[in-house]
Amino acid sequence: MANNTTHTTEYRVLAKVLLVLMFLTFLTISVTAFHLGPFTVTVALLIAGLKGFLVLSNFMHLKYESLLLRILVGMVFVLFAVIVLITFIDYAYR
């Protein structure tokens, strides 16, 4: 089942991903300067999820793995989103 082919990613691609991650980190910090009310945390979590996706797919080479493994990792993100949504709903109705 496991393929033994090696894959390499060019340093140029990794550098671009690193720059995007740095920009998203700056954006996350900048979001706190705006008064978005309860959506401040939501926007910050969405940006963090995007950064996590970039790290998983590029630096951890998830894009080269099997479809099953990618689906399983995606389901973990869906489960995390559901848990965060339930937490926000619980907080809103207290």
NORLINBEL-V385415 format. One record per residue. BURIAL is 1 if it has 16 or more other C-alpha atoms within 10 Angstrom, else 0. Layout:
burial-><BURIAL;BURIAL>
This chain:
burial-><0;0;0;0;0;0;0;0;0;0;0;0;0;0;0;0;1;1;0;0;1;0;0;1;0;0;0;1;0;0;1;0;0;0;0;0;0;0;0;0;0;0;1;1;0;0;1;1;0;0;1;0;1;1;1;0;0;1;0;0;0;1;0;0;0;0;0;0;0;1;0;0;0;0;0;0;0;0;0;0;0;0;0;0;0;0;0;0;0;0;0;0;0;0>
